[in-house]
Amino acid sequence: MSSRLGGPDRVLSPAEVTEFVVDQLGRIDFDGRSVCVLVPDATRVCPLPLLVGAVHRALHGRVSKLTVLIALGTHGAMSDAALAEHVGVFPGVEVRNHEWWEPSTFANLGTIPSSRIEELSGGRMTGDVEVLLNRAVVEHDIALVVGPVLPHEVVGMSGGNKYFFPGVAGQKIIDVSHWLGALITSAEIIGTTSLTPVRALINDGAALIPADTYALCVVTAEGTDGDLHSVSFGDCISSWASAAEVSAATHVTYLDAPVRRVLSLVPAMYDEIWTGAKGFYKVEPIVADGGEVILYAPHITEIATSHPQIHEIGYHCRDYFVKQWDTFSHVHWGVLAHSTHLRGAGTYDPSTGEERLRVEVTLATGIPEEVCRAVNLGYRDPATIDVAAFEADPDTMVVPRAGEVLFRLRS
């Protein structure tokens, strides 16, 4: 069960948010217990100092230990200064990065059997999945997820148990969950508020967590620096579902007809194409066949510093990999999934080697042209981008702060 404050037509005041969090946490027996709070990194708009401050106010002096764990997934670590700005500084609180690159980080929770993977994938995947999770979660009595719920290309709607898997999980379940989403395709899964196969998988993983788990799931107000439409609290499944309902009303925009070109203005919180690609995922559904998405991000100078394999394989549609599986199965499946998400729909004919892609993807970033071409993406000098001229072009839609709002066509 969950409780919710706010909704799609409201913007909450900081005082309302704090009062709700303190009240809800006051109803749970935290006394004398240790609590691990899982929060997003800087690639999500979220008023974490407000939320963590409210959690601290509710729990400080009641709990034996209070730790904040940054759910990096496989993103880069945040510096101490960045963490202090991102989370806030509170007495008696330890803030840690999820050190996914260190094998000693993980505890083994067990296995999701091959039969379940076959069921969830419709027979397209097999094999047991080892469930590794940051041991900080296991070593605390209670795990509390705090973060936003948004349309997401892999799981449908982000948030909830996703902060455990892939947020602070080991490589195997990250790879399997992301490749499962890629096989279904981003276009099919993104923005889905129902129980997708990928969310079912991460819920299975979360069921193995020995700690008690709760979630404060929030929905941010688009176009603000972190104002909130709603806050939901309860178990990780029901609180996520409550927030997903609000997010579907606030973070999905419908158009009557497709557009030929989208200029996505990628915000500074995305510092690589690995995360900046969200500026493509969220607009692909409205682009006409043969159209183009331009990712305009002069500040981005890297494809993916933590995932060099993307430079080996480049960006291709799903079938390019599926129909050459013996060649690509050794690559981390999460990297393959990212590749397919950014190239979108397409076909591949292994007899001719011809790949046909539904839309073109052009980078107008600080990444050199030769690097863009080498990974099978288009290039445009960002200095040639005149945003006002694109806004005046009837064939182009300019999307500010691209990456969180999903655009869809009315059916």
Secondary structure per residue as TSV (DSSP state, phi and psi in degrees):
chain	resnum	aa	ss	phi	psi
A	1	M	-	360.0	154.2
A	2	S	E	-142.7	161.4
A	3	S	E	-120.1	147.9
A	4	R	E	-134.5	139.0
A	5	L	E	-111.3	129.0
A	6	G	E	92.7	-173.0
A	7	G	-	-178.5	-174.5
A	8	P	T	-59.5	-28.1
A	9	D	T	-99.8	13.1
A	10	R	-	-125.7	155.1
A	11	V	-	-125.0	123.4
A	12	L	B	-83.8	148.0
A	13	S	-	-83.0	155.9
A	14	P	H	-56.0	-37.0
A	15	A	H	-65.0	-40.8
A	16	E	H	-62.1	-43.4
A	17	V	H	-62.4	-48.2
A	18	T	H	-61.4	-45.7
A	19	E	H	-60.6	-42.2
A	20	F	H	-63.9	-47.2
A	21	V	H	-62.6	-46.9
A	22	V	H	-61.7	-42.3
A	23	D	H	-64.2	-46.8
A	24	Q	H	-66.3	-43.7
A	25	L	H	-69.9	-25.0
A	26	G	H	-68.8	-16.0
A	27	R	T	-87.4	-8.7
A	28	I	S	-104.9	144.1
A	29	D	-	-79.8	88.0
A	30	F	-	-95.4	-11.2
A	31	D	T	-58.2	125.3
A	32	G	T	75.2	5.2
A	33	R	-	-106.0	158.5
A	34	S	E	-95.2	142.5
A	35	V	E	-129.9	129.6
A	36	C	E	-108.4	119.4
A	37	V	E	-101.1	119.7
A	38	L	E	-98.0	127.2
A	39	V	E	-132.8	159.8
A	40	P	-	-75.1	165.9
A	41	D	-	-85.8	-165.4
A	42	A	T	-78.5	5.6
A	43	T	T	-89.0	12.1
A	44	R	S	-129.1	138.2
A	45	V	-	-79.7	118.6
A	46	C	-	-164.3	133.1
A	47	P	-	-80.7	68.4
A	48	L	H	-61.8	-40.6
A	49	P	H	-57.5	-36.4
A	50	L	H	-66.6	-48.0
A	51	L	H	-70.6	-45.9
A	52	V	H	-67.0	-34.3
A	53	G	H	-62.5	-39.6
A	54	A	H	-67.8	-40.4
A	55	V	H	-61.7	-44.0
A	56	H	H	-61.3	-43.5
A	57	R	H	-61.1	-37.4
A	58	A	H	-76.3	-30.3
A	59	L	H	-112.7	-23.8
A	60	H	T	-60.6	128.8
A	61	G	T	91.8	-16.5
A	62	R	T	-98.4	-36.7
A	63	V	S	-96.6	158.2
A	64	S	S	-80.6	-24.4
A	65	K	E	-159.3	141.0
A	66	L	E	-133.0	112.9
A	67	T	E	-119.9	136.3
A	68	V	E	-106.8	124.5
A	69	L	E	-114.8	123.5
A	70	I	E	-81.2	119.1
A	71	A	-	-81.3	81.2
A	72	L	-	-74.1	-20.4
A	73	G	T	63.9	-113.4
A	74	T	T	-123.1	26.4
A	75	H	S	-75.8	168.6
A	76	G	-	-70.6	152.6
A	77	A	-	-68.6	152.1
A	78	M	-	-97.2	142.1
A	79	S	-	-72.0	165.4
A	80	D	H	-58.9	-41.8
A	81	A	H	-65.2	-41.3
A	82	A	H	-65.6	-38.3
A	83	L	H	-64.2	-41.4
A	84	A	H	-62.9	-39.8
A	85	E	H	-72.6	-39.1
A	86	H	H	-71.4	-45.0
A	87	V	H	-98.6	-34.6
A	88	G	-	100.2	166.9
A	89	V	-	-118.9	123.0
A	90	F	-	-134.1	139.6
A	91	P	T	-58.8	136.4
A	92	G	T	76.1	11.7
A	93	V	E	-112.2	126.4
A	94	E	E	-98.2	131.5
A	95	V	E	-112.0	127.2
A	96	R	E	-127.8	144.9
A	97	N	E	-74.9	148.2
A	98	H	-	-75.8	106.7
A	99	E	-	-85.8	72.6
A	100	W	T	-64.4	-19.4
A	101	W	T	-82.1	-8.0
A	102	E	-	-104.4	115.5
A	103	P	G	-56.3	-30.9
A	104	S	G	-70.3	-8.7
A	105	T	G	-63.3	-29.1
A	106	F	E	-102.2	148.1
A	107	A	E	-111.4	146.1
A	108	N	E	-94.0	117.7
A	109	L	E	-92.5	-11.8
A	110	G	E	132.3	-152.1
A	111	T	E	-139.1	139.4
A	112	I	E	-93.5	120.7
A	113	P	-	-71.0	155.4
A	114	S	H	-55.1	-36.7
A	115	S	H	-59.2	-36.8
A	116	R	H	-71.7	-38.5
A	117	I	H	-64.1	-41.5
A	118	E	H	-62.8	-40.9
A	119	E	H	-63.0	-48.5
A	120	L	H	-67.5	-31.9
A	121	S	H	-93.4	2.0
A	122	G	T	64.4	32.1
A	123	G	T	84.5	3.5
A	124	R	S	-85.2	-13.9
A	125	M	-	-136.7	148.3
A	126	T	-	-137.6	170.0
A	127	G	S	109.2	139.6
A	128	D	-	-65.1	150.4
A	129	V	E	-119.7	115.8
A	130	E	E	-71.5	131.4
A	131	V	E	-104.7	101.0
A	132	L	E	-105.1	138.7
A	133	L	E	-140.3	147.2
A	134	N	E	-50.7	125.8
A	135	R	H	-65.6	-17.5
A	136	A	H	-60.8	-35.5
A	137	V	H	-64.9	-44.3
A	138	V	H	-68.0	-32.8
A	139	E	T	-86.3	-2.0
A	140	H	S	-105.5	155.3
A	141	D	S	-73.0	-33.5
A	142	I	E	-133.0	137.5
A	143	A	E	-113.7	126.4
A	144	L	E	-120.1	113.9
A	145	V	E	-83.4	132.7
A	146	V	E	-132.4	112.1
A	147	G	E	177.4	172.2
A	148	P	E	-83.5	160.0
A	149	V	-	-116.4	124.8
A	150	L	-	-140.9	158.2
A	151	P	E	-56.4	136.7
A	152	H	E	-138.1	139.2
A	153	E	T	-71.4	-21.6
A	154	V	T	-100.1	-42.2
A	155	V	T	-109.9	-12.0
A	156	G	E	107.6	-69.1
A	157	M	E	-130.4	131.4
A	158	S	-	-73.2	179.8
A	159	G	-	94.4	179.9
A	160	G	G	63.0	-131.7
A	161	N	G	-63.8	-12.6
A	162	K	G	-63.5	-21.0
A	163	Y	G	-70.0	-21.8
A	164	F	T	-85.2	-47.9
A	165	F	T	-130.6	106.8
A	166	P	T	-94.6	2.3
A	167	G	T	-47.0	-48.0
A	168	V	T	-132.3	37.4
A	169	A	B	-104.4	169.1
A	170	G	-	-80.2	169.0
A	171	Q	H	-61.7	-40.1
A	172	K	H	-61.6	-49.9
A	173	I	H	-71.8	-27.4
A	174	I	H	-63.2	-48.9
A	175	D	H	-61.7	-46.3
A	176	V	H	-66.1	-44.0
A	177	S	H	-64.3	-41.8
A	178	H	H	-71.3	-38.8
A	179	W	H	-71.1	-33.7
A	180	L	H	-59.6	-44.7
A	181	G	H	-63.1	-38.2
A	182	A	H	-67.2	-37.7
A	183	L	H	-65.4	-37.2
A	184	I	H	-71.5	-32.3
A	185	T	-	91.7	143.1
A	186	S	H	-59.2	-42.1
A	187	A	H	-58.8	-33.1
A	188	E	H	-79.7	-33.2
A	189	I	H	-101.1	-28.0
A	190	I	T	-63.5	133.1
A	191	G	T	82.1	1.7
A	192	T	-	-74.8	124.8
A	193	T	-	-92.1	-9.6
A	194	S	S	-81.1	179.8
A	195	L	-	-78.4	99.5
A	196	T	-	-78.7	161.2
A	197	P	H	-56.9	-34.6
A	198	V	H	-69.8	-42.6
A	199	R	H	-66.4	-35.8
A	200	A	H	-60.1	-38.8
A	201	L	H	-64.4	-47.2
A	202	I	H	-70.7	-30.0
A	203	N	H	-64.6	-37.9
A	204	D	H	-61.4	-43.0
A	205	G	H	-63.3	-42.5
A	206	A	H	-65.7	-28.2
A	207	A	T	-65.0	-17.3
A	208	L	T	-87.6	-6.4
A	209	I	-	-71.8	125.4
A	210	P	-	-73.5	-23.4
A	211	A	S	-73.5	156.7
A	212	D	E	-70.1	140.5
A	213	T	E	-124.9	137.8
A	214	Y	E	-138.5	167.6
A	215	A	E	-146.4	137.8
A	216	L	E	-105.0	101.1
A	217	C	E	-102.0	125.2
A	218	V	E	-117.5	158.5
A	219	V	E	-124.2	119.8
A	220	T	E	-82.4	156.9
A	221	A	-	-89.2	116.8
A	222	E	T	-59.1	140.5
A	223	G	T	86.5	2.6
A	224	T	S	-114.6	174.0
A	225	D	S	-90.3	13.5
A	226	G	S	136.8	16.0
A	227	D	-	-62.4	153.4
A	228	L	E	-116.5	136.7
A	229	H	E	-78.9	-40.0
A	230	S	E	-155.0	159.2
A	231	V	E	-134.3	127.2
A	232	S	E	-118.2	138.9
A	233	F	E	-131.8	139.9
A	234	G	E	162.8	-153.3
A	235	D	S	-66.6	163.5
A	236	C	H	-68.3	-21.3
A	237	I	H	-87.3	-48.7
A	238	S	H	-72.7	-36.2
A	239	S	H	-68.2	-38.0
A	240	W	H	-62.1	-45.7
A	241	A	H	-61.3	-38.0
A	242	S	H	-63.0	-46.2
A	243	A	H	-69.3	-36.8
A	244	A	H	-61.3	-36.0
A	245	E	H	-61.5	-42.1
A	246	V	H	-69.7	-44.8
A	247	S	H	-61.6	-35.5
A	248	A	H	-63.7	-26.0
A	249	A	H	-89.0	-21.8
A	250	T	H	-108.7	-23.8
A	251	H	S	-119.1	20.8
A	252	V	E	-128.6	122.4
A	253	T	E	-114.0	133.6
A	254	Y	E	-107.4	138.2
A	255	L	E	-114.4	155.0
A	256	D	S	-84.4	-24.8
A	257	A	S	-145.1	152.3
A	258	P	-	-69.0	160.5
A	259	V	E	-114.6	155.2
A	260	R	E	-80.6	-32.3
A	261	R	E	-143.7	142.9
A	262	V	E	-123.4	130.7
A	263	L	E	-103.8	106.8
A	264	S	E	-91.8	117.9
A	265	L	E	-88.1	102.7
A	266	V	-	-82.5	122.5
A	267	P	-	-72.4	163.8
A	268	A	T	-66.5	-18.7
A	269	M	T	-67.0	-17.9
A	270	Y	-	-97.9	111.1
A	271	D	-	-106.0	3.5
A	272	E	S	-143.7	165.1
A	273	I	H	-66.1	-27.3
A	274	W	H	-52.6	-39.3
A	275	T	H	-102.9	-34.0
A	276	G	H	-64.1	-17.9
A	277	A	T	-61.0	-15.3
A	278	K	H	-58.8	-24.8
A	279	G	H	-66.3	-16.9
A	280	F	H	-93.3	-48.3
A	281	Y	H	-52.4	-41.4
A	282	K	T	-80.2	-11.2
A	283	V	T	-115.4	-13.9
A	284	E	G	-51.0	-39.7
A	285	P	G	-61.2	-19.7
A	286	I	G	-101.7	0.3
A	287	V	E	-88.1	132.1
A	288	A	E	-67.6	154.7
A	289	D	E	-54.6	132.4
A	290	G	E	82.7	2.6
A	291	G	E	-82.0	-168.6
A	292	E	E	-142.5	143.4
A	293	V	E	-118.1	124.0
A	294	I	E	-104.8	121.4
A	295	L	E	-93.0	107.3
A	296	Y	E	-97.7	107.9
A	297	A	E	-152.7	75.9
A	298	P	T	-57.8	-22.3
A	299	H	T	-77.5	-16.9
A	300	I	-	-86.0	125.8
A	301	T	-	-121.8	0.2
A	302	E	-	-132.5	148.2
A	303	I	S	-75.5	-59.8
A	304	A	-	-166.2	98.5
A	305	T	T	-65.5	-30.8
A	306	S	T	-88.2	-5.1
A	307	H	-	-135.4	69.1
A	308	P	T	-63.1	-17.2
A	309	Q	H	-60.7	-23.2
A	310	I	H	-63.2	-28.2
A	311	H	H	-73.7	-22.8
A	312	E	H	-79.3	-35.9
A	313	I	H	-103.2	-25.3
A	314	G	-	73.4	-168.7
A	315	Y	-	-110.5	126.4
A	316	H	-	-147.8	165.0
A	317	C	-	-73.7	166.0
A	318	R	H	-54.7	-47.2
A	319	D	H	-67.5	-22.5
A	320	Y	H	-58.7	-39.4
A	321	F	H	-85.0	-42.8
A	322	V	H	-60.1	-39.9
A	323	K	T	-85.3	1.4
A	324	Q	T	-134.1	42.4
A	325	W	H	-60.9	-37.0
A	326	D	H	-60.9	-29.0
A	327	T	H	-79.1	-32.7
A	328	F	H	-114.6	-3.4
A	329	S	T	-64.4	-20.4
A	330	H	T	-78.1	-16.4
A	331	V	S	-74.7	142.9
A	332	H	-	-50.7	126.9
A	333	W	H	-66.1	-25.7
A	334	G	H	-64.8	-33.6
A	335	V	H	-70.2	-42.8
A	336	L	H	-59.4	-41.9
A	337	A	H	-63.0	-46.1
A	338	H	H	-57.6	-42.1
A	339	S	H	-58.5	-48.8
A	340	T	H	-68.2	-34.9
A	341	H	H	-63.6	-38.0
A	342	L	H	-80.0	-20.6
A	343	R	H	-95.2	-15.7
A	344	G	-	71.1	-156.7
A	345	A	S	-70.8	149.2
A	346	G	E	179.0	178.4
A	347	T	E	-130.9	158.2
A	348	Y	E	-140.1	130.7
A	349	D	E	-108.1	105.6
A	350	P	T	-65.7	-21.1
A	351	S	T	-73.4	-27.1
A	352	T	T	-113.8	-16.1
A	353	G	T	75.7	14.7
A	354	E	E	-90.4	127.8
A	355	E	E	-111.5	128.1
A	356	R	E	-116.5	124.3
A	357	L	E	-110.4	141.0
A	358	R	S	-68.6	-39.8
A	359	V	S	-132.6	157.6
A	360	E	E	-90.5	144.3
A	361	V	E	-119.7	121.0
A	362	T	E	-119.8	130.1
A	363	L	E	-96.3	122.8
A	364	A	E	-113.4	77.4
A	365	T	E	-132.4	-171.1
A	366	G	S	-86.7	9.5
A	367	I	S	-83.8	129.8
A	368	P	-	-58.8	152.3
A	369	E	H	-58.6	-41.7
A	370	E	H	-64.3	-31.1
A	371	V	H	-71.4	-43.1
A	372	C	H	-59.3	-48.5
A	373	R	H	-64.0	-36.3
A	374	A	H	-66.2	-26.5
A	375	V	T	-101.7	15.6
A	376	N	T	71.8	35.7
A	377	L	-	-121.6	152.9
A	378	G	E	-76.9	166.4
A	379	Y	E	-134.0	142.0
A	380	R	-	-145.0	135.3
A	381	D	-	-62.6	119.6
A	382	P	G	-60.6	-22.6
A	383	A	G	-67.2	-18.7
A	384	T	G	-88.9	-2.8
A	385	I	-	-83.1	115.9
A	386	D	-	-108.2	99.8
A	387	V	H	-59.2	-41.1
A	388	A	H	-62.0	-38.9
A	389	A	H	-66.0	-39.4
A	390	F	H	-65.8	-38.0
A	391	E	H	-64.1	-29.3
A	392	A	H	-84.3	-9.8
A	393	D	-	-82.0	119.2
A	394	P	T	-65.6	-17.2
A	395	D	T	-90.5	-0.9
A	396	T	E	-122.4	139.6
A	397	M	E	-112.7	126.5
A	398	V	E	-96.7	126.8
A	399	V	E	-111.9	108.4
A	400	P	T	-74.5	153.1
A	401	R	T	47.0	47.1
A	402	A	T	-64.5	145.9
A	403	G	T	130.1	-18.8
A	404	E	S	-115.6	-35.7
A	405	V	S	-86.0	131.6
A	406	L	E	-93.0	133.5
A	407	F	E	-107.5	132.7
A	408	R	E	-135.2	160.1
A	409	L	E	-91.3	140.7
A	410	R	-	-66.3	135.3
A	411	S	-	-84.1	360.0
